[in-house]
């Protein structure tokens, strides 16, 4: 198994990721998947995912194995940015679901046309247009399956558009924030399984992200107070060890959390949802010619001197950039 490296945006350092349970996941997705398909189906099911999540994040044995302080130090988790007293974060689950003073520690650009990252995550960007150099056919997801094959209106709306994939590792802050401002015009859940978000899995399997359980929110940003970047689909994808995707929108800080519903106006940068323990992924879809991605993300994406498993698997440069929630990822292109 080759290393998986990424670029840290703030420092430009090349980092090698310590992938959680890498050897076990490699074994499950090679030997078990090929030789024991019935067992593999159980492993990627909801019950097994919930069980190993409980074992890893909530049980007494899981707490002893994880060694909380060592876990935080190893993964660079800054408990001082947490809203709650760090001493109260006594279990891996509490650390995973931590709240932070994001209004101080994750500043957001003031430009109303700016689109921001929905999470502390590692991002890759791409295009649904086969004539675009960022086009990758049916690897991370099947477009129709991702949104739902019966959602013909939305499939037509985002046809030949652009996308950004944000991979959250288990050590990350796991609240999702709004990348844009706008009004919810559709909201629905799609049932599915729980594939790992390990980069090797994303390369080895066909379209794993569109097979997992996910929540789809369609936002119209071409409204008063909106970001003016057309329709935006925010897709929250559950993965191995994720027990739930809790919708808990708060316009200010974490106050008065609300379930997402059609007709709500959602404010850019505000907390939208929370992944319950495990690894997970956010996907943003944009309409054709409505977003200009940040120059540095585009530049880093295509570097050839970095050992990325995506590059190795796709045989073309594809490098993740590690960035912060509410940081600049692109700018709206307003219609002429």
Buried (B, 14 or more C-beta within 10 A) or exposed (E): EEEBBBBBBEEEEBBEBEBBBBEEBBEBBEEBBEEEEEEBEEBBEBEBBBBBBBEBBBBEEBBEEBEBEEBBEEBEBEBEBBEEEBEEBEBBBBBBBBBBEBEEBBEBBEEEBBBBBBBBBBBBBBBBBEEEEBEBEEBBBBBBBBBBEEBEEBBEBBEBBBBBBBBBBBBBBBBBBBBBBBBBBBBBEBEBBBBBBBBBBBBBBEBBBBBBBBBBBBBBBBBEEBBBBBBBBBBBBBBBBBBBBBBBBBBEEBEEBEEBEEEBBBBBBBBBBBBBBBBBBBBBBBBBBBBBBBEBBBEBBEBEEBBBBBBBBBEEBBBBBBBBBBBBBBBBBEEE
